[in-house]
Amino acid sequence: MFHHAHLAPKPEHARMALAIHAAAYVSINALLAIIDLRTGTDTWFQWPLLGWGAGLAWHALVVSRHVGLFASPGARRPTAKRGR
């Protein structure tokens, strides 16, 4: 999978990075669409939507192939240690 195992991201980090990327994509492109539709007659917001969408799709493909998009059903979440 990875040539350098020490550089491989942990699955939860890879999924979180993808989720952050997707949230930024949706929020920023919604803002760009609002700005475009309120300020001019020429529509341009579809170009950043398509370009960034291609990058997001590639990111999702890489994450899905390397670590999967969803945690496996048997995976346990790490718990925080409580100091006593």
N, C-alpha and C positions, 0 to 999 in steps of 0.2 A: 504494500500500500504506500507507505512513505519510505523513501530511501534513507532518511535520517530519522530514526525513531524518536530521538530526543527533541526534534522539532515538531513532531505531530501534536496537534492541539487535542486537549481532552474533549470528549464528545459533548459534554455540557457547555464548554466554552465555545465550541464551533456552532452549536445550535443557538446559543445566546447571541453570538455575533450576527448570525443570520436573522434572528428576530429583531435585533436593533437595526440592521440594514433595512429590513422590510418596513419597520415603523417609520424610519426616516424617509424612505421612499414614498410611503403613503402621505405622510404629513406635509412634506415639502412639495410634492407634486400637486397636492390639493391646494396649497397656498399659491403655487405658480398658476394653476388653472383659474383660481379666483382673480388673481391679479390680471391675467391675460384677458379674461372675459369681461372685466370691468373697465379696462383702460383702452382698448383699441378695437379696430375692426379686423385686423389680421390676426388669425389664430396661430399661435406658435407653441403652446404648451405641450402639444403632442410629441414634439421632438425630444425634449428632455425626458418625457415619459417613456418614449420608446428606447432611447439610448440607455438610460439608467435601468429601465426594465430588463434590457438584455444583460446588463451586468448583474442585476439581482437574480435573474434566471440562471446565469452561469454559477453564481455563488451557491444557489440552492442545489444545483446539480452536483457541484463538488462536495458539498456537505452531505447530500444524500448518498453519494457513492462511497464516501470515506467513513462516515460515522452514522449515517441514517438520519432521517428528519425527525424521528420520534424516538424517545427512550424505549428500550425493550421492556415488556411487561414485568419481567423478573428483576429489573434493575432497581436497586435501592438507592434512595437519596441519602447523601451524607448528613449526619446529624451533628449539630454543634455540641461540643463537649462542655459540660457544665462544671465550673470550678466550685469546690465545696470547702 
